[in-house]
Amino acid sequence: MAYAKSRITYIKELYYILCIVAVLVILLFSLFGPQGYRDLRESRIELQEQRMRVERLERSNHERIERINALKTDRETLERYAREKGYGREGEIIQQLPRESDE
């Protein structure tokens, strides 16, 4: 009879130990395994960086579209751009000075 009780307690202890080990394995696998918490955190950081890059590109595109529209509609802007590129009106003499260096 005592042998049966000690065997049952031994089986219960073994069962509890196996349950604890299984829970620990599942927990470690969910944290460090593929598609675990670390990968999720890295993906979120990458997503945030990509969103910031998209915002910068959208701002840049918006500025370029505004500049293109200004060149299409505003004559003064078009003339200023042409003069920056070295163009002038007929009969004008254009003198280009070397740019100042930052030294």
C-alpha positions in Angstrom: 0.0 0.0 0.0 2.8 2.4 0.9 4.4 1.6 -2.4 1.3 2.6 -4.3 1.1 6.0 -2.5 4.7 6.8 -3.1 4.4 5.8 -6.7 1.4 8.1 -7.2 3.2 11.1 -5.5 6.2 10.4 -7.7 4.0 10.4 -10.8 2.4 13.7 -9.7 5.8 15.3 -9.1 6.9 14.1 -12.5 3.7 15.5 -14.1 4.2 18.9 -12.4 7.8 19.1 -13.5 6.9 18.2 -17.1 4.1 20.9 -17.0 6.5 23.5 -15.7 9.2 22.6 -18.3 6.6 22.6 -21.1 5.4 26.1 -20.0 9.0 27.4 -19.9 9.8 25.9 -23.3 6.6 27.5 -24.8 7.5 30.8 -23.1 11.1 30.8 -24.3 10.0 29.8 -27.8 7.4 32.6 -28.0 10.0 35.2 -26.9 13.1 34.1 -28.8 11.7 31.8 -31.5 10.9 32.7 -35.1 8.1 35.3 -35.2 8.5 35.8 -31.5 8.5 38.9 -29.4 12.0 40.0 -30.5 11.1 39.7 -34.2 7.9 41.6 -33.6 9.7 44.4 -31.8 12.3 44.6 -34.6 9.5 44.6 -37.2 7.8 47.5 -35.4 11.0 49.5 -35.4 11.6 48.8 -39.1 8.0 49.8 -39.8 8.4 53.1 -38.0 11.6 53.8 -39.9 9.9 53.1 -43.2 7.0 55.4 -42.3 9.4 58.2 -41.5 11.1 57.6 -44.8 7.8 57.7 -46.7 6.9 61.0 -44.9 10.2 62.5 -46.0 9.6 61.4 -49.6 6.1 62.7 -49.6 7.3 66.1 -48.3 10.0 66.2 -50.9 7.5 65.3 -53.7 5.1 68.0 -52.4 7.9 70.6 -52.6 8.9 69.5 -56.1 5.3 69.6 -57.3 4.9 73.1 -55.8 8.1 74.2 -57.6 7.0 72.7 -60.9 3.6 74.5 -60.6 5.4 77.7 -59.8 7.6 77.3 -62.9 4.5 76.6 -65.0 2.4 79.6 -63.7 4.7 82.3 -62.3 6.8 84.1 -64.9 9.2 85.6 -62.3 10.0 82.1 -60.9 10.6 80.8 -64.4 12.9 83.8 -65.2 14.8 83.4 -61.9 15.3 79.7 -62.6 16.5 80.4 -66.1 19.0 83.0 -64.9 20.3 80.5 -62.3 21.0 78.2 -65.2 22.9 80.9 -67.1 20.3 82.0 -69.6 19.5 85.6 -70.3 17.4 87.8 -72.6 18.5 88.5 -76.1 21.3 91.1 -76.1 22.1 90.7 -72.4 25.7 90.1 -71.3 25.9 87.6 -68.5 28.8 87.6 -66.1 29.2 84.6 -63.9 31.4 84.9 -60.8 32.8 81.8 -59.2 30.9 80.7 -56.1 32.4 81.5 -52.7 33.9 78.5 -51.0 33.0 77.7 -47.4 36.7 77.9 -46.2 
